[in-house]
Amino acid sequence: MTIGPWCQVGPDVTIEHGATLISHVVVDGHTVIGAEALLYPFSTVGMAPQDLKYKGEPTRCRLGARTQVREHVTIHRGTVTGAGLTEVGDDGLLMAGVHVAHDCMVGRNVVVANNVLMGGHVSIGDFAVVGGGAAIHQFTRIGRAAMIGGMAGVEADVIPFGTVMGNRAHLAGLNIIGLRRRGYDRTQIHAVRAAFRLMFRGDGVFSERVEEARAAFAHEVLVAELLAFIDTPSRRGLIRAAAFDESDDDAA
């Protein structure tokens, strides 16, 4: 590991092999910095949460291996009223000015652009991309490989592979480019697109459309993941779709 000048590392911090703190980095609390992680100047990891109920309990924070934390990023440790852990997964990128609040769980290979704000208890799935300036309400879930548009105000859950934009954010389509980059073939993508259109663009009661999609497409792996996300109890509910343009999810 390499700890540069003017860094401050607390006594309960573990820094794994190959990690680098360039300079002016503060790491505090019961925090683990993963192998080969790279922390840029003026970032802080594991500091006390911005929660008036927090009374100094020994909660934890973990930063994944090979994750880059750019300038002025703040990642706060968990609280006893949550999971007691804030975690950012392996191989991620948090660009300058990002705030990861207490008890957030950020998956692997997640890219978070500049000045994104996460409230407490936010969950972000693997391979998600969050555009610059987005604000994510506490307890919101962002599904795997979803894409959040820049400046979006996200106050409800985003389905896996979904693309949302706007303030307040609406579901604009599917992240087709992201699915292709993850190696899913045309048949799988066509199936999840058809299920998406049935559930989010069809007529009638949403719960009935979900059951229609389950009957028709539940054997498809991507659709099964989407249905499992919808079935999971939520504090925030789901972001729904806006007016549909047939090109929306093709261009996502």
N, C-alpha and C positions, 0 to 999 in steps of 0.2 A: 504494500500500500504506500501511497505518497500523500503526505499532509503538508500543504504549502504554507507560506507565511500568513500570519494573522488569522489562522483558523482556531476555533474553540471547540473542543471535543469533550463531552461530559464523561464522568467516571463509569457510567453504566452503558456506554456505547460500544458496540462491536463493529469493527470495520474489517471486512473480509479481504482476502488476498487480491491484489491488483486494483483495488479501488483508489481513486484519486480525488482529493479535495484541493482544488487549484489554489485558491487563496480567499481569505475573508469569508469562510464558510463556518456556520455554527450548526453543530449536531448535538442534541441534548436528549435526556430521558433514556428509557430502556429501548434503545434504537439499534437496529442492525442495518448496516450499509452493505449491500451485496457485492459479490466479487466483480471487479472491473467496472463498477459504477463510476460515473464521472460527474462531479459536482462543481459547478462554475461559481465565480465570485458572488457574494452577497445572497446566496441561497441559504435557507435554514430547514433542517429536518429534525422532527421529534420534539419541537418546542411545545409548551403547554397549549391546550385547545382554547379557542375563544368561546368558552362556555362558562357562564357564571356559576353553574352547579359544580364545576370541577374544583376539587379540594386537594389537589396534589397527589392523587392516587397513582401508583406505579403502573400506569397503562403503557402500551407499547406502540412502536412504529417500525415498519420494515420497508426498505427500498430494495428493489430487485436487482439481480445481477445485470450488468451492462447497460443499465438505464442511465440516461443523461438528464441531468437537472440543470437547467440554464439559469441565467442571472435573475435574482430577486424572486425565485420560486419559494413558496412557503408550504411545508407539509407538516401538519400538526398531529401529535399522537392522539390515541383514542381516549374514550371516556368510559367510566363504569356503567353509565346508562346505555351505552352502545355495546359493541363487541369488545371494547377494550383494546382495539388494534386498528391502526390506519396502515394500509398496505398498498404499495405501488409495485406491480409485477415486473418481471424480467423484460429486458430489451425494449423499454419504452423511451419516449422522448417527451419531456415537459419543457416547453419553450418558455421564454422569459415572462415573468410576471404571473405565472399560474399559481392559484391557491387551491391546495388540497386540504379540505377541512377534516376535523376529527371523525374517525370511524368510517372514512371512505375506503372502498375496496376497488382499486384500479387494476385491471387484468394485464396480461402479457401483450407486448407489441402494440401498446396503445400510444397514439400520437395526440398530444394536446397542445394546440397552438397558443400563441401569446395571449396573456391577460384573460384566460378562462378562469371563472370562479365556480367552485363546487361548494355547495352547502354540506352540512354534516350528513353522514350515513349514505352518501351517494355510492352507487355501484356501477362500474363501467366494465363491460365484457371485453374479452380478448379481441385485438385487431380493430377496435373502434378508433375513429378519428373525430376529434372535436375541433371545430373551426375557431379562429381567433375571436376573443371578446364574448364568447358564449357564457351564459350564466345558467347553472343547473341547480334547481331547487333541492332542498334537503329531502332525503329518502327516495329520490328518483332513481330508477334503474335504467341503464343504457345497455341494450342487448349487444351480443357479439357482432362484430363487423358492421355496426351501425355507423352512420356519418351524420354529425351535427353541423349544420351550416354556421358560418361566422355570424356573430352578434345574435344568435338565437337565444330566446328566453325559454328554457325547457322546464316545464312545471309538472310534467307527467311522464310516464314510462315510455321508452322508445323501443319498439320491437327489434329483435335481431335482424340485421341486414337492412333496416329501415333508414331512410334519409329524412331528416326534419330540418325546417328552416323557419325563420320569421320570429316575431315577438308579438304575441305568444306563439311558440313554435307549433307548426302543423306538420303532419306526415305527408311528405311530398312524393314518396315513391320508395323504391328499393335501391340499395347500393350495389347495382349490377357490376360496376367496375371492380368494387371490392371483392365480390364473389368470384369474378374471373381471376383476380390476382391470387386468391386463395386456392385456385386450382379446381373449382367446381365446373362440371361439364355443362353443355347446352341443355341436356335433358333435365338435369337437376335444377338449373336456373329457370327453365320454362315451367317446371312444376311449382316452384315457390312463387313465381310471378302469377301463375293462374290462381293459386290459393290466396295470395295477397289481394288480387282483384276481387275474388269472391267475397272475402271477409270485409275489406275496407272500401270497396267501390260498389258493392251490390246494393240491392234494395231490401227493405225489410229490417227485422230486428237483428242487431249485431250478434247476439248469442246464438240465434238460429243459423246465421251465416257461418259462424265458427263451427257449428256442428256439421254443416254441409261440407265445409272444407276438411274436417276431420274424417268424415266418411269417404271422401273422394281422394284425399292426398296423404293421410296419416302415415302411409308406408314409405313416403319420401323423407329422406333424412333431414333436409333443411326445413321442410314443413313441420315435421315432428318437433324440431327444436323451437320453431316459432310458436307452435301450439302449447308446448310446455311452458314457455315464457308467459303466454297469455293466461294459462291456468294457474300460475303461481300467485298467491295472494299478494296484493300490492297496497302500499300506503297512499299512492298517488294516482292510480288509475292509468289508463293508456292514452297516449296522444292519438288523436283520430286524424283522418285524412281531410284535406281541403278539396275544393273542386278539382276534378280529374282532367288531366290532359294525357292522351294516350302515349305521348312521348316522355312523360315524367320519369318513370322508372327505367326506361331504356337509356336515358341520358345520365342517370344518377351515377 
